[in-house]
């Protein structure tokens, strides 16, 4: 099922949470709403779910128009503590009106199918307090899927989990989506999560959409300074264009080159301040000759060749940079 939001605005008192937002999600697509706290992403999700109404909606929901079933997964699970895993998942089916309620046998069949899908079929009789955080989140997702929703809405579902568990659940969610192809919207403030999981990313800021695109598009071709800065670390340089106009030049750490000699006119002299060699990439923190802090990332092989030491004088050169004129990138 597709979702379409047109010209949606929402205010809470004098605070404008959403400002004339337009968005279309294709059937079977997984879209991430990404942005900092207060950007409007959760408000937009709640309007789509029908839990909030837009200012101009006439008191009714905006989208998805006419959808009879929407599955909603909250950040903090919201599982029933007095119910087993099995009964938590079965809940949405058991509370249906009698005319549409499945038989006990059908409910059992559906719950067991979902337990296998979330790889928790051996824990059906346990209570939420007996599960890990990652297991509880998978149960919450299975409960949302039990009603066979046409749209699945996820509000920072992994935000309360530690980094390693989050990473595993991201991969699991992407694999699950590839199997069931359900129209899904994921709210997150985690850039890595959005880049890894989503088909498309909607970058939001101060109630507006800054850019919509594939993970590759928003990361490598950001529409403006906000998107560039929000999607990962950046180095900011100040330069003057012809005519003396000042320009802000953005360079990602992995697009910086360190050398013992100046490579070009754009090379900047700097001093190595810190070296973080633990991890897949070596991260080097430097201070430029005018006192700016710079971040460079490089493969371990290159680090070994350079033989960098804290306190060493080096030259830093950008391999690729972005300059923004108003809201356009070149």
C-alpha positions as CSV (number, residue, x, y, z in Angstrom):
1,X,0.0,0.0,0.0
2,X,1.3,3.5,-0.8
3,X,1.3,6.5,1.6
4,X,0.9,10.1,0.5
5,X,1.1,13.2,2.7
6,X,0.3,16.5,1.1
7,X,1.0,20.0,2.6
8,X,0.9,18.8,6.2
9,X,1.5,21.3,9.0
10,X,1.2,20.7,12.7
11,X,1.7,23.1,15.6
12,X,1.7,22.6,19.4
13,X,0.8,26.0,20.7
14,X,3.3,28.4,19.2
15,X,5.8,25.6,18.3
16,X,5.6,24.5,14.6
17,X,6.4,20.8,14.6
18,X,5.7,20.4,10.8
19,X,5.7,23.0,8.1
20,X,4.0,22.1,4.8
21,X,5.4,18.6,4.5
22,X,4.9,16.5,1.3
23,X,5.9,12.9,1.1
24,X,5.0,9.8,-0.9
25,X,6.0,6.3,0.0
26,X,5.7,3.6,-2.6
27,X,4.1,0.2,-1.9
28,X,6.6,-2.2,-0.3
29,X,9.1,0.5,0.3
30,X,11.1,1.0,3.5
31,X,11.6,4.7,4.2
32,X,13.5,6.2,7.1
33,X,12.6,9.5,8.6
34,X,15.9,10.8,9.8
35,X,16.7,14.0,11.8
36,X,17.7,15.4,15.1
37,X,15.4,15.7,18.1
38,X,12.6,18.2,17.4
39,X,12.9,17.9,13.6
40,X,9.3,16.6,13.4
41,X,9.9,13.0,12.3
42,X,7.9,11.4,15.2
43,X,5.0,13.9,14.8
44,X,4.8,13.0,11.1
45,X,4.8,9.3,11.9
46,X,2.0,9.8,14.5
47,X,-0.1,11.7,11.9
48,X,0.4,8.9,9.4
49,X,-0.7,6.4,12.1
50,X,-3.8,8.5,12.9
51,X,-2.5,9.1,16.5
52,X,-2.2,12.9,15.8
53,X,-4.1,15.1,13.4
54,X,-2.6,17.7,11.1
55,X,-3.7,21.3,11.6
56,X,-5.5,21.4,8.2
57,X,-6.9,17.9,8.3
58,X,-10.4,18.9,9.4
59,X,-10.1,16.7,12.5
60,X,-9.3,13.5,10.5
61,X,-6.2,11.4,9.7
62,X,-4.1,12.4,6.7
63,X,-2.6,9.1,5.6
64,X,-2.7,6.3,4.8
65,X,-6.1,7.0,3.3
66,X,-8.5,4.2,4.0
67,X,-5.9,1.8,5.5
68,X,-7.8,-0.6,7.8
69,X,-4.7,-1.9,9.5
70,X,-1.6,-0.1,10.6
71,X,1.1,-1.8,12.8
72,X,2.9,0.5,15.2
73,X,6.1,-0.4,17.1
74,X,7.2,1.9,19.9
75,X,10.7,2.5,21.1
76,X,10.1,1.0,24.6
77,X,8.3,-2.2,23.5
78,X,5.0,-1.5,25.3
79,X,4.6,-5.3,25.9
80,X,2.1,-6.6,28.4
81,X,4.1,-7.7,31.4
82,X,1.5,-10.1,32.7
83,X,1.3,-12.0,29.3
84,X,3.6,-14.5,27.9
85,X,5.4,-14.0,24.6
86,X,2.7,-16.1,22.8
87,X,-0.2,-14.1,24.3
88,X,1.5,-10.7,23.6
89,X,1.7,-11.6,19.9
90,X,-1.8,-13.0,19.9
91,X,-3.4,-10.0,21.6
92,X,-4.3,-8.0,18.5
93,X,-6.1,-11.1,17.0
94,X,-7.9,-11.9,20.2
95,X,-9.4,-8.4,20.6
96,X,-10.9,-8.3,17.1
97,X,-14.7,-8.1,16.9
98,X,-16.2,-11.6,17.0
99,X,-17.2,-11.4,13.4
100,X,-13.6,-11.0,12.2
101,X,-11.8,-12.8,15.0
102,X,-9.9,-15.9,13.8
103,X,-10.5,-19.2,15.5
104,X,-8.1,-20.3,18.3
105,X,-6.5,-22.7,15.9
106,X,-5.9,-20.0,13.4
107,X,-4.5,-17.6,16.1
108,X,-2.1,-20.3,17.3
109,X,-1.0,-21.0,13.7
110,X,-0.4,-17.3,13.1
111,X,1.5,-16.8,16.3
112,X,3.7,-19.8,15.8
113,X,4.5,-18.6,12.3
114,X,5.6,-15.2,13.6
115,X,7.6,-16.8,16.4
116,X,9.6,-18.7,13.8
117,X,10.0,-15.5,11.8
118,X,11.5,-13.6,14.7
119,X,13.5,-16.7,15.7
120,X,12.0,-16.9,19.2
121,X,9.8,-20.0,18.8
122,X,11.5,-21.7,21.8
123,X,10.5,-18.8,24.1
124,X,6.8,-18.7,23.6
125,X,6.0,-19.4,27.2
126,X,8.3,-16.8,28.7
127,X,7.3,-13.4,30.1
128,X,8.8,-10.0,28.9
129,X,10.9,-9.7,32.1
130,X,12.6,-13.0,31.2
131,X,13.8,-11.6,27.8
132,X,16.7,-9.5,26.7
133,X,16.0,-6.0,25.2
134,X,16.6,-7.2,21.7
135,X,14.2,-10.2,22.2
136,X,11.5,-7.9,23.6
137,X,11.8,-5.6,20.6
138,X,11.4,-8.5,18.2
139,X,8.3,-9.6,20.1
140,X,6.9,-6.1,19.8
141,X,7.5,-6.2,16.1
142,X,5.8,-9.7,15.8
143,X,2.8,-8.3,17.7
144,X,2.5,-5.5,15.2
145,X,2.8,-8.0,12.3
146,X,0.2,-10.4,13.8
147,X,-2.8,-8.3,12.5
148,X,-1.3,-8.4,9.0
149,X,-1.0,-4.7,8.7
150,X,-0.8,-2.9,5.3
151,X,1.6,-0.4,6.8
152,X,4.2,-0.9,9.4
153,X,5.4,2.2,11.4
154,X,8.5,2.0,13.6
155,X,9.2,4.8,16.1
156,X,12.9,4.5,17.0
157,X,12.5,0.8,17.7
158,X,16.1,0.2,18.5
159,X,16.9,3.4,20.3
160,X,16.9,1.9,23.8
161,X,19.3,-0.9,23.0
162,X,23.1,-1.1,23.1
163,X,25.1,-0.6,20.0
164,X,25.9,-4.3,19.2
165,X,22.3,-5.4,19.7
166,X,21.1,-2.5,17.6
167,X,23.5,-3.5,14.8
168,X,22.2,-7.1,14.8
169,X,18.6,-6.0,14.8
170,X,19.1,-3.6,11.9
171,X,20.4,-6.4,9.7
172,X,17.5,-8.6,10.9
173,X,14.9,-6.0,10.1
174,X,16.3,-5.4,6.6
175,X,16.3,-9.2,5.9
176,X,12.7,-9.4,7.3
177,X,11.6,-6.5,5.1
178,X,13.1,-8.2,2.0
179,X,11.0,-11.3,2.8
180,X,7.6,-9.6,3.5
181,X,7.8,-6.4,1.4
182,X,5.6,-4.4,3.6
183,X,5.3,-0.7,3.3
184,X,7.4,0.5,6.2
185,X,8.3,3.9,7.7
186,X,11.1,3.9,10.3
187,X,11.8,6.9,12.5
188,X,15.4,7.2,13.7
189,X,18.1,9.8,14.7
190,X,20.8,7.2,14.0
191,X,22.5,8.0,10.6
192,X,24.1,4.6,10.3
193,X,20.8,2.9,11.0
194,X,19.0,4.9,8.2
195,X,21.9,4.4,5.7
196,X,22.0,0.6,6.3
197,X,18.3,-0.2,6.4
198,X,16.3,2.1,4.2
199,X,15.4,2.1,0.6
200,X,15.1,5.9,0.8
201,X,15.9,8.4,3.5
202,X,13.8,11.5,4.3
203,X,16.1,14.0,6.1
204,X,14.1,16.4,8.3
205,X,15.1,19.5,10.2
206,X,12.9,22.0,12.1
207,X,9.6,20.6,10.8
208,X,10.7,20.6,7.1
209,X,12.1,18.0,4.7
210,X,15.6,18.9,3.6
211,X,16.2,16.1,1.2
212,X,14.6,12.8,0.0
213,X,16.8,10.2,-1.7
214,X,18.5,6.8,-1.6
215,X,21.2,6.4,1.1
216,X,23.8,6.9,-1.6
217,X,22.2,10.1,-2.9
218,X,21.8,11.8,0.5
219,X,25.3,10.8,1.7
220,X,27.3,11.5,-1.5
221,X,25.1,14.2,-3.0
222,X,23.7,16.2,0.0
223,X,21.3,18.9,-1.0
224,X,22.6,21.5,1.5
225,X,24.9,22.2,4.4
226,X,22.5,20.7,7.0
227,X,22.3,17.3,5.3
228,X,26.1,17.3,4.7
229,X,26.8,18.1,8.3
230,X,24.1,15.8,9.8
231,X,25.1,12.7,7.9
232,X,28.5,12.0,9.4
233,X,31.6,13.9,10.5
234,X,32.8,16.8,8.3
235,X,35.7,19.2,8.3
236,X,34.8,22.8,7.6
237,X,37.2,25.2,5.7
238,X,36.7,28.8,5.0
239,X,37.9,29.9,1.5
240,X,37.5,33.0,-0.7
241,X,36.1,32.7,-4.2
242,X,36.9,35.1,-7.1
243,X,35.6,38.5,-6.2
244,X,36.5,38.0,-2.5
245,X,33.3,36.3,-1.4
246,X,33.8,33.8,1.4
247,X,32.8,30.2,0.9
248,X,32.3,27.4,3.3
249,X,34.0,24.2,2.1
250,X,32.9,20.8,3.6
251,X,35.2,17.7,3.5
252,X,34.4,14.3,5.0
253,X,37.3,12.8,7.1
254,X,37.7,9.9,4.6
255,X,38.1,12.4,1.8
256,X,41.2,14.0,3.4
257,X,44.8,13.0,2.6
258,X,47.7,13.4,5.0
259,X,51.3,13.8,3.6
260,X,54.7,14.9,4.8
261,X,54.8,17.4,1.8
262,X,52.2,19.8,0.4
263,X,50.3,18.1,-2.4
264,X,48.7,21.2,-3.9
265,X,47.7,24.8,-3.3
266,X,44.8,23.6,-1.2
267,X,47.1,21.8,1.3
268,X,46.9,22.9,4.9
269,X,49.7,22.6,7.4
270,X,48.7,20.9,10.6
271,X,50.0,19.1,13.7
272,X,48.9,15.6,14.7
273,X,47.2,15.8,18.1
274,X,45.6,12.4,18.6
275,X,45.6,9.0,16.8
276,X,42.8,6.4,17.3
277,X,44.1,3.2,15.6
278,X,41.5,0.8,17.2
279,X,38.8,-0.1,14.6
280,X,38.6,-0.7,10.8
281,X,39.9,2.8,10.0
282,X,42.6,4.9,11.7
283,X,41.2,8.2,12.9
284,X,43.6,11.1,13.2
285,X,42.8,14.4,15.0
286,X,44.9,17.4,13.9
287,X,45.2,21.1,14.5
288,X,45.7,23.4,11.6
289,X,48.1,26.3,11.6
290,X,45.2,28.6,12.3
291,X,43.9,26.6,15.2
292,X,41.1,24.6,13.6
293,X,40.5,21.0,14.6
294,X,40.5,18.6,11.6
295,X,39.5,14.9,11.4
296,X,41.1,12.4,9.0
297,X,40.3,8.7,8.4
298,X,42.6,6.4,6.6
299,X,43.2,2.6,6.1
300,X,45.7,1.0,8.5
301,X,48.0,0.3,5.5
302,X,48.3,4.0,4.7
303,X,48.8,4.8,8.3
304,X,51.7,2.3,8.5
305,X,53.3,3.8,5.4
306,X,53.1,7.4,6.8
307,X,54.5,6.4,10.2
308,X,52.5,9.1,11.9
309,X,53.3,10.2,15.5
310,X,51.5,12.6,17.8
311,X,53.2,16.0,17.5
312,X,54.3,15.4,13.9
313,X,54.0,18.3,11.4
314,X,52.1,17.2,8.3
315,X,50.1,18.6,5.4
316,X,46.4,17.9,4.9
317,X,44.7,18.0,1.5
318,X,41.1,17.5,0.5
319,X,40.5,14.8,-2.3
320,X,36.9,15.7,-2.6
321,X,34.9,18.6,-1.2
322,X,31.5,20.3,-1.3
323,X,30.7,23.9,-1.5
324,X,27.1,25.1,-1.0
325,X,25.6,28.3,-2.6
326,X,22.4,29.0,-0.8
327,X,20.8,25.5,-1.0
328,X,22.6,24.1,-4.0
329,X,25.7,21.9,-4.1
330,X,28.5,21.9,-6.7
